[in-house]
Amino acid sequence: MRRHAASIGTSSRSSTSARRSCDEPLNSVAPGAVSTRSGRAFSPDSPRRPTAPRCSGRNVAADSAAFVIDAATVAKWGFEEVGTPPALRLFDAWVEHRIHLMAPDTLVPELGSVCRRKARAGEVTPAHALAVHEALQRVLPPLVPTEDVAESALLLATRHDRPFAEAVHLALAIRESATYVTADERVLRLLAPTFGCVRHLADLALG
């Protein structure tokens, strides 16, 4: 079933591309949870650790907004950093069954890479990085097998000279008529001018 993309708030990042869908890129391309309303990332050892909604899509209206999320966004659920409050608002909207969230199964290793970088940089201890990674895996949305979108992702990657893992997220968003939400400024800068469904986390206005 095709889902509607979310309405997006106006911001400096939203340009004329906001009026284009991923189906019409500038360069044509072929086909009950615990609340996080404090606005602070949950700690893996905290009693307020959130959990993913069971049967997450069952009670969500079929025409609700759909979002494909990446590791840069999900990491903010577990680490305190710039952008954590809007990331947790997105999480809350999902666990309250107001929106759909999804991601390709590449999300798990991508999150592992984020956690490793933080430990390597001394931002957190290796033990804390491991605990956050384990906690995040328990709250992930439905993961779509990469093989389901591999062909279209490779087409996007080669035509637009983007990393395959990045193109997998984009291909999934196109297939599902969803918004590809990222907190990665580089991804936004390189994809948003061509693909109108790519939005920065901070620009979301969830209705």
N, C-alpha and C positions, 0 to 999 in steps of 0.2 A: 504494500500500500504506500502511495506517495504521501509524504508529509510536507506541511508548509514550513518554510524557513521562518526564523524568528524575526520580529521587528527589531530594528537596531536604532539606538539613540544617535542623534546627530553629534558629531565631534569633528575635530580637525583631521582625524584619520579617514573619515567617511567622505569620499569624493564622488565623482560621477559614476564610479564603478559600483557604488552601492545600489544603483538602479539596474544593474545587470545581474543576471543569474549565472550560475556556473554552466548552465546549458547554452549560454550565449557569450562565451569569452571573446575578448577583443581579437585574439588570434584563434581562429576556429580550430576546434579539435573534435575528432570523432568521438562517437559514443563511449510501616512504622519505624522510622529511623530516629536516631538521636540528633537533635538540632545542632547546628553550628552557628547559631545566630550571634554569638559573641563576636564574630568577625575575626577570630584568631584560629590559626591552624590547630588541628587536634594533635595531641601528643599520643604516641603509640602506647604509653603507659598510663594515660589518663582515663578515669572512669567515664568521661564524657565522649570517649572515642565513638564516632559515628559508624554506622553499618549501612551497607547498601540495602535498598529496598528489595524484598523478596518478590519474585515475579514482577520485576520492575515495570514492564510495559503493560501489565494487565489492566490497571485502573486509569491509564492515561488516555485522554481523548485521542481519537485517531488523527485529528487535525491539529494536535498540539505541536508546538515548535520542536524541531529536531536539531540536535547539535552533535557534531563529531568533534571530540576533544583530543588534545595531544598531551604529551608528557609535560610540556612546559606549564600547561594549565593544571593538570592533576597534581603535580609536585607541590603546588601551592596549597593543596589540602593538608599536606603533612609538614611543610616547612614554612616558618614565618618569613615572608619576604614581600617585596613590593608586589601588589596584585593579589595578595591572599584574600582580602575581604570580598572582591567581586568573584573570585574563584569559589569561595564558600557560599556566596549567594546562588551561584549556579548549582552547586551541590544541593543546597536546600530546596531549590525549585524542583530538582529531580526527585529527591526523596519524598517530597510532598506531592509527587505525581502530577506536576504542572507542566513538565516538559519531558522529552525523550533525550537521553544521552546514549551515545554509542562510540565505539573506537575500534580500530583494527587491532588484531592480536599482537602487533608489533609494539603496542603500548607497554607491555610488561618489560621487555628488554630495554626499551627507551627510558623507562622510569629507573631501571637499574643503572643505566649510564648517568642519569642525573644524580642519583644517590652517590655513586662512586666519585663523581666530580666534586661533590660537596665534601665528602670525606677526604679526598686527596688535597683539596684546597684548605683543609683544616677548619672548615665552617662547622662541621659536626664530627663527632667521633665515628669510627667505623661501626661500632655497635649501634649507635643511634641511627646511622644511615640504614643499616640492616633492618632495624625495628620499624622504621618508617616505611621502607619498601614492603615489608611483610604486611603492615597495617593497610597500606594503600591497596594492595592486591585484594584485600577483603572488601573493599568498597568500590571496586571498579564497575562500570556499567557493562552491558553486554558487549563481548568482544567478537568481532567478525573475523573469520579466517582470512588471512591475506590472500589465499588462493582465489577467493571469491571475486576479488577486484584486481588481481595481479596483471592481467592483460591490459586493462584500461590504465592502470597505474604506470606500467612500463611505457605505454604510448605517451602519457602525459610527461613522464620523466625525460624521455628522449626528445620530444618536441619542444619542451620548455627548459631543458637542461637543468633539471632539479633532481635532488637525491631521490632514490626509489622509495625510501621509507616515508619521505614527505609526500610524495605523489600518491602513496597508498591512502593516506588520510584524505587527500583531495578527491581521489577517485571514489572513495566511499561517500563523501559529501555529495558529489555529483549524482551518484546512483540513488541516494536516498532523498534528494532535493533538500538537503540539510545545510546548516551553516557550519562551516569549519572554523572552530574557535581556537585561537592560539594566543599565548602570551609571549611568543617569540617574535621580537621586532624584526628580525631578519626575514623570517618566513612571511610576515605581513608585508614587508617592503617589496619582496620579490614576487609574491603571488597576488596580492590584492589588486594591483593595477590591471591585471588580466582576468582574474576570477572574482566576480562580485560577491560570491558566497563566503569569501575569506574575511573574517572579522577579528579584531583584537578583543581580548577578554574584557578590557576596560570599557569598550564601546557598547557592550550589550545592554539593552533596556528590556528586561523581562516583564512582559505584561501579565 
